[in-house]
Amino acid sequence: MDFQLTDDQRALRDGTRELLAGRFDRERLRAAVDDPALDRALWRELGAAGFFALRLPEAAGGVGLGLPEAALVFEEAGRALLPGPLVACQLLAGVVDGVATGERIVSLCDGARQPMLWEHPDDCDELVVVTGAAAGAGADAGVAQGRASGAHRSTPDQVSCAPFTSVDPLTPLARIAHAPRTAPLAGLDLPRLRREAALFTAAQQLGSAARTVEMAVAHARERVQFGAPIGSFQAVKHLCAQMLVRAEIARSAVYAAAVTGGGPDVTGAKLLADEAAVRNARDCLQVHGGMGFTWEADVHLHLKRAWLRAECWGTAAEAEEALAADLAD
């Protein structure tokens, strides 16, 4: 199986990177740290560029591409630390009116987890809660929580919630106490939705892991100690090499899962991408030394986002259990 990108896929990746570099550069990133409210103009621009309608058929106003192309776009979003419920809007673009064009912002909450956390509650027009057992959570998890499998949409004024401290300053959270179940979304393939949510989250983790490799290497070339760039020291070389290996292993797994769409492949890709994002951010911080621990450095933003994503749509422990069960079968 050939996993080399086609010319069209490279153009899509490069175009997405160029768009995000122009509309969400470092200055805008740092401004978002101080004010994490989503930029509605940017959201509409993403919609106009086909970010959310990427996999909708052309007859429905979409771009007509597939999972591999969507994974490439989400990799670039992760690289840029683009905030917002991007995964939710990609998955629900053909379900909730206005999402595909970026006119409406919808968030997706995994009701199989406690606490139920809602990303960007002040910016969303709708909330969709997916209930029932998550992968690796046990077949009766949804029943134990008193929730049959399904997906239900609510408007913010219908949801009872309270602010919840987020480790990521770019991702405000609220803890949901109650969300009404009066507006079910019919026809959704919930296992597929969970798989694709995990895949797109893994793609974002991959983008972050690759970006921290670039940041570490750039700093190692520029920072001079004892009359030589620190990148010439063996210990730093080893750190950077290990970071690159993690990122490339995760890339192979994410790209393969995007091609097959299979449950075990997605689970493995999420596990590897989470590890690469978290450990690479830690090693990048180590390469930066004392300045890496400062608020002004961007390294901590990648680490905190990686921590947050690692808890979304399947944790490492759940992935290990699911993969072990699959091997046993």
C-alpha positions, 0 to 999 in steps of 0.5 A, spaced: 500 500 500 502 506 497 502 512 503 505 517 499 501 523 498 499 525 491 500 532 488 493 534 490 494 532 497 500 536 497 497 542 494 491 541 500 496 541 505 500 546 503 494 551 502 491 549 509 498 551 512 498 558 508 491 559 510 493 558 517 499 562 517 496 568 514 490 568 519 492 565 525 500 567 526 503 567 532 501 574 534 494 571 533 495 565 537 498 569 543 492 574 543 488 568 543 491 566 550 489 572 553 482 572 550 480 565 547 473 567 544 473 564 537 474 569 531 467 568 527 470 571 521 476 566 521 471 561 522 467 563 516 473 563 512 475 556 514 468 554 512 468 558 505 475 554 504 471 548 505 475 546 511 468 543 514 465 541 508 471 537 506 468 530 506 461 532 504 459 530 496 459 536 491 452 535 490 451 537 497 455 543 496 462 540 499 468 538 496 467 531 495 474 528 499 475 523 504 478 521 510 486 521 508 485 529 506 481 531 512 486 528 516 492 532 512 487 538 514 487 537 521 494 535 522 495 542 519 490 545 524 494 541 530 501 544 527 498 551 528 494 550 535 488 552 531 483 552 537 475 551 537 471 545 536 474 543 529 472 536 530 465 537 531 464 541 526 467 537 521 463 531 523 456 534 523 457 539 517 452 535 514 447 534 520 447 541 523 445 547 518 450 552 517 456 548 520 459 547 513 459 554 511 462 556 518 456 560 520 454 556 526 459 553 531 457 546 534 461 543 539 461 535 541 461 532 548 462 525 549 457 523 554 460 516 556 465 520 560 465 523 567 465 529 568 462 531 561 466 537 558 464 542 553 469 546 549 468 553 548 461 554 551 461 561 550 462 561 543 458 555 540 451 555 537 449 548 539 451 542 543 451 535 541 452 530 546 453 523 544 451 518 549 453 510 550 459 506 551 465 509 548 471 504 546 474 501 551 469 503 556 465 497 557 459 495 553 454 497 559 458 504 561 452 507 557 447 503 561 450 504 568 450 512 567 443 511 565 444 513 558 442 509 552 446 510 546 444 516 542 446 523 540 442 529 542 442 537 540 441 542 545 442 550 545 446 553 550 440 556 554 438 549 555 444 546 558 446 547 565 453 547 566 459 551 570 466 553 568 471 548 569 478 550 569 482 548 563 489 546 562 489 549 556 488 557 556 486 556 548 480 551 550 475 554 555 471 548 558 464 548 562 462 542 566 455 539 564 450 538 569 444 537 565 443 537 557 436 536 555 434 530 550 429 532 547 432 533 540 435 527 538 439 526 531 437 520 527 441 517 522 448 518 525 453 512 525 455 513 532 461 508 532 463 511 526 463 518 529 467 516 535 472 513 530 473 519 526 473 523 532 479 519 535 482 519 528 482 527 527 484 528 534 490 524 533 491 528 526 491 534 530 496 531 535 501 529 529 501 536 527 503 538 534 508 533 535 511 535 528 511 542 530 515 541 536 520 537 532 521 543 528 521 548 534 526 544 538 531 543 532 531 551 530 532 552 537 538 547 538 541 551 531 541 558 534 542 557 542 550 557 543 553 554 549 560 553 551 562 557 544 558 552 540 550 551 538 547 546 543 545 542 537 552 539 536 552 536 543 550 529 543 545 529 548 541 534 544 542 530 538 539 524 541 533 528 544 531 531 537 532 524 533 527 521 538 522 526 537 523 525 530 522 518 530 516 518 534 513 523 530 514 519 524 511 513 527 505 517 529 505 519 522 505 512 519 499 510 523 495 516 522 495 516 515 494 508 515 488 509 519 485 515 515 486 510 509 483 504 512 478 507 517 478 501 521 477 501 529 483 498 531 487 502 526 484 508 529 485 506 536 493 505 535 494 511 531 491 515 537 495 512 542 501 513 538 499 520 536 498 522 543 504 519 546 508 523 540 505 529 542 506 529 549 513 526 549 515 531 544 512 537 547 516 535 553 523 534 550 522 540 546 521 544 553 527 540 555 531 543 549 529 550 550 532 549 557 530 555 562 526 559 557 522 553 555 518 554 562 516 561 561 510 563 559 512 567 553 515 561 550 510 557 545 512 550 548 507 550 554 501 551 549 503 545 545 504 541 551 497 543 554 494 542 548 497 535 547 495 533 555 487 535 553 487 532 547 490 525 550 483 525 554 479 526 548 475 520 544 480 515 548 485 515 553 491 511 553 489 506 558 482 505 554 486 504 547 491 499 550 485 495 553 481 495 546 487 493 542 489 487 547 482 485 546 482 485 539 488 481 539 485 476 543 479 475 539 
